[in-house]
Amino acid sequence: MKKVLLGLFLGLSAISMGANEVGKGEEVKADLHVNINVLAPLTIEETLSLEFGDAIIGEDRNAIQKGNMEITGASNNVVYIYYPNTMTVRKIGDYDKAINVKLAHPKENVYRTLGGDGKYNEVIDGSIDAEQIKHVGNYTGVVSISVKYN
């Protein structure tokens, strides 16, 4: 009985799979469905700079204002944000003098979900170790922040 049922099943399977088969010289067609979800392009913009204010030679310094980057894209989508753990600011007018700034974030590779409005604000904190602060002057620099859809 089992052999009969197996034979019947295999026979029906062969018939149903051959539904798009035709003889030699004839054409067979099938449809392929294609779908795409077009997302809004990502943008990233600084809304607050990372500020340290006045620092004293030989003393540690934490940021007095955290930096903020606003990311905008397709709502409720996950994005990948990358920025390094450190960056360098250089003395204005004397670029040989530099200070390394530690950037604080949970981990180097950060995944975030954009809100229902398609926005997310990445807050970036920082600190400077005492041995980095050696020369009087004004220092400035930039760090690149990258973002892409996950």
C-alpha positions in Angstrom: 0.0 0.0 0.0 2.8 2.4 0.9 4.5 1.7 -2.5 1.3 2.4 -4.3 0.8 5.7 -2.5 4.4 6.7 -3.0 4.1 5.9 -6.7 0.9 7.9 -7.0 2.5 10.9 -5.2 5.6 10.8 -7.4 3.4 10.5 -10.5 1.3 13.5 -9.5 4.4 15.5 -8.6 5.9 14.8 -12.0 2.7 15.9 -13.8 2.4 19.1 -11.8 6.1 20.0 -12.2 5.7 19.5 -15.9 3.0 22.1 -16.2 5.3 24.6 -17.9 6.9 22.0 -20.1 6.2 21.9 -23.8 7.4 19.9 -26.7 10.5 20.5 -28.9 10.3 23.8 -30.8 7.6 25.3 -28.6 8.0 28.2 -26.1 7.1 28.2 -22.4 6.8 31.3 -20.3 6.6 32.1 -16.6 6.4 35.4 -14.7 9.1 36.6 -12.3 7.9 39.2 -9.8 10.3 42.0 -9.0 9.9 44.2 -5.9 12.0 47.1 -4.6 11.7 49.4 -1.6 13.2 52.8 -2.4 14.5 54.5 0.7 15.0 58.2 1.3 18.7 59.2 1.0 20.5 59.5 4.3 21.7 62.8 5.5 23.9 63.7 8.5 24.4 67.2 9.9 26.2 68.6 12.9 23.7 70.4 15.2 26.1 70.9 18.1 29.9 71.0 18.1 31.9 69.1 20.7 33.2 71.9 23.0 35.9 71.8 25.7 36.1 75.4 26.6 39.1 76.6 28.6 41.7 73.9 29.5 44.7 74.3 31.8 48.1 72.8 30.9 48.6 69.5 32.7 45.0 68.9 33.7 42.4 66.4 32.3 39.5 68.0 30.5 36.0 66.7 29.8 33.8 68.2 27.2 31.6 71.0 28.5 29.2 70.5 25.5 28.6 67.1 23.9 28.5 67.1 20.1 25.3 66.1 18.3 24.9 64.8 14.8 21.3 64.6 13.3 20.8 61.7 11.0 17.8 61.7 8.7 16.5 59.0 6.4 13.7 56.4 6.0 11.6 56.1 9.1 12.1 53.0 11.4 15.2 51.8 9.4 18.4 50.7 11.1 21.6 52.7 10.2 25.2 52.0 10.9 27.2 54.9 12.3 31.0 54.9 12.3 33.5 57.3 13.9 36.9 56.7 15.4 37.7 56.4 19.1 40.2 59.4 18.9 40.7 62.5 16.8 43.3 65.2 16.7 42.9 69.0 17.1 45.7 71.2 16.0 46.9 74.6 17.2 45.7 77.4 14.9 48.8 78.9 13.2 51.1 76.1 14.5 49.8 72.8 13.2 52.8 70.9 14.6 51.2 71.3 18.1 48.4 68.8 18.5 46.0 67.4 21.1 44.5 63.9 20.9 40.9 63.9 21.9 39.2 60.7 23.0 35.7 60.3 21.6 33.3 58.4 23.8 30.6 56.2 22.4 29.3 52.7 23.3 31.4 50.9 20.8 33.2 51.7 17.6 30.5 50.3 15.3 27.1 51.6 16.3 23.7 50.5 15.0 20.7 52.8 15.6 17.1 52.8 14.5 15.7 55.9 12.9 12.5 57.2 14.6 9.1 57.3 13.0 10.0 60.8 11.7 13.1 59.3 10.1 15.5 61.1 12.5 18.1 60.1 15.1 20.4 62.2 17.1 23.9 60.7 17.8 25.4 62.3 20.9 29.2 62.4 20.9 31.1 63.0 24.2 34.9 63.5 24.6 37.7 63.9 27.0 41.4 64.9 26.9 44.1 63.4 29.1 46.3 65.8 31.0 49.5 64.8 29.2 48.0 66.0 25.9 47.5 69.6 27.1 51.0 71.1 26.8 51.0 74.4 24.9 48.9 77.5 25.2 46.7 78.4 22.3 43.5 77.8 20.4 43.1 74.4 18.8 40.6 73.1 16.3 39.8 70.0 14.2 37.1 67.9 12.6 36.3 64.3 12.7 34.4 62.4 10.0 31.2 60.6 11.0 29.9 58.0 8.5 26.4 56.6 8.3 24.8 54.0 6.0 21.7 51.8 5.9 22.2 48.5 7.5 
